[in-house]
Amino acid sequence: MRNSIFPLLLLLLIISGCSEQYDEEAVTKSKSVTRSYIENNYDNIESIELDEPRKSPMGSMKVDGIVNGAGFTIILSENYSVNSIGEKDGFPERKAECQGKDCDY
């Protein structure tokens, strides 16, 4: 019995040690940049819901959310600039002036 519990406890310790929580300033900044990026680069934004930022396996900050009912994931660099965005089906279209480039955010 003891041998079967040890690996489970070890796994739980490893998983809990790997989840990094960001401080309040980082959370506020990441959400602000994400919201601004979406509002300034996409048309017809009716609603934006954002999850807490999380650390990706490669170390960058990710913010998941929903815009007008469609999901997305945005990856931010250390200086909170947008590296990339993954859009799910139904995500709003980019503004015409933001095609091929990011508009200011």
NUKE-765755 format. One record per residue (C-alpha): residue number from 1; residue in one letter; x, y, z. Coordinates in nm, 3 decimals, decimal comma, padded with zeros to 5 digits. Example, Ala and Ser with C-alpha at 12.3 -4.5 7.8 and 13.67 -1.06 7.14 Angstrom:
<rs>
1; a; 01,230; -00,450; 00,780
2; s; 01,367; -00,106; 00,714
</rs>
This chain:
<rs>
1; m; 00,000; 00,000; 00,000
2; r; 00,278; 00,241; 00,095
3; n; 00,456; 00,189; -00,238
4; s; 00,143; 00,279; -00,438
5; i; 00,080; 00,606; -00,251
6; f; 00,434; 00,744; -00,279
7; p; 00,434; 00,792; -00,660
8; l; 00,096; 00,965; -00,642
9; l; 00,214; 01,204; -00,371
10; l; 00,533; 01,276; -00,564
11; l; 00,334; 01,352; -00,878
12; l; 00,105; 01,589; -00,688
13; l; 00,403; 01,773; -00,541
14; i; 00,564; 01,811; -00,882
15; i; 00,245; 01,938; -01,043
16; s; 00,171; 02,186; -00,766
17; g; 00,528; 02,313; -00,774
18; c; 00,512; 02,373; -01,148
19; s; 00,203; 02,592; -01,148
20; e; 00,321; 02,949; -01,127
21; q; 00,090; 03,217; -01,000
22; y; 00,149; 03,570; -01,127
23; d; 00,135; 03,869; -00,894
24; e; -00,155; 04,113; -00,910
25; e; 00,037; 04,365; -01,120
26; a; 00,124; 04,103; -01,384
27; v; -00,235; 03,976; -01,394
28; t; -00,374; 04,329; -01,434
29; k; -00,120; 04,423; -01,703
30; s; -00,165; 04,102; -01,903
31; k; -00,544; 04,133; -01,902
32; s; -00,527; 04,502; -01,996
33; v; -00,293; 04,435; -02,290
34; t; -00,503; 04,139; -02,407
35; r; -00,827; 04,339; -02,394
36; s; -00,667; 04,639; -02,571
37; y; -00,515; 04,419; -02,843
38; i; -00,848; 04,255; -02,922
39; e; -01,047; 04,579; -02,915
40; n; -00,798; 04,758; -03,142
41; n; -00,735; 04,479; -03,394
42; y; -01,076; 04,310; -03,440
43; d; -01,419; 04,424; -03,559
44; n; -01,753; 04,404; -03,380
45; i; -01,634; 04,319; -03,029
46; e; -01,937; 04,278; -02,806
47; s; -01,791; 04,092; -02,508
48; i; -01,452; 03,983; -02,379
49; e; -01,406; 03,729; -02,099
50; l; -01,050; 03,660; -01,977
51; d; -00,908; 03,379; -01,766
52; e; -00,618; 03,424; -01,528
53; p; -00,281; 03,421; -01,709
54; r; -00,079; 03,101; -01,696
55; k; 00,275; 03,004; -01,777
56; s; 00,322; 02,794; -02,090
57; p; 00,561; 02,496; -02,094
58; m; 00,807; 02,716; -02,287
59; g; 00,789; 02,986; -02,019
60; s; 00,582; 03,256; -02,188
61; m; 00,263; 03,402; -02,043
62; k; -00,067; 03,282; -02,193
63; v; -00,411; 03,429; -02,150
64; d; -00,716; 03,228; -02,257
65; g; -01,055; 03,383; -02,309
66; i; -01,375; 03,416; -02,504
67; v; -01,474; 03,697; -02,742
68; n; -01,834; 03,709; -02,860
69; g; -01,866; 03,340; -02,767
70; a; -01,552; 03,224; -02,952
71; g; -01,240; 03,108; -02,768
72; f; -00,882; 03,225; -02,810
73; t; -00,537; 03,200; -02,656
74; i; -00,294; 03,491; -02,663
75; i; 00,079; 03,461; -02,588
76; l; 00,256; 03,760; -02,434
77; s; 00,628; 03,833; -02,419
78; e; 00,811; 03,945; -02,104
79; n; 00,739; 04,310; -02,190
80; y; 00,368; 04,230; -02,239
81; s; 00,372; 04,265; -02,616
82; v; 00,160; 04,017; -02,810
83; n; 00,364; 03,736; -02,966
84; s; 00,071; 03,547; -03,116
85; i; -00,298; 03,474; -03,092
86; g; -00,480; 03,150; -03,161
87; e; -00,841; 03,204; -03,265
88; k; -01,113; 02,941; -03,257
89; d; -01,406; 02,914; -03,500
90; g; -01,638; 03,211; -03,486
91; f; -01,373; 03,458; -03,365
92; p; -01,432; 03,813; -03,498
93; e; -01,259; 03,925; -03,819
94; r; -00,955; 04,150; -03,809
95; k; -01,016; 04,515; -03,891
96; a; -00,926; 04,601; -04,252
97; e; -00,649; 04,838; -04,144
98; c; -00,500; 04,565; -03,920
99; q; -00,473; 04,298; -04,192
100; g; -00,114; 04,175; -04,218
101; k; 00,003; 04,383; -03,922
102; d; -00,093; 04,456; -03,565
103; c; -00,262; 04,790; -03,501
104; d; -00,153; 04,983; -03,192
105; y; -00,279; 04,850; -02,865
</rs>
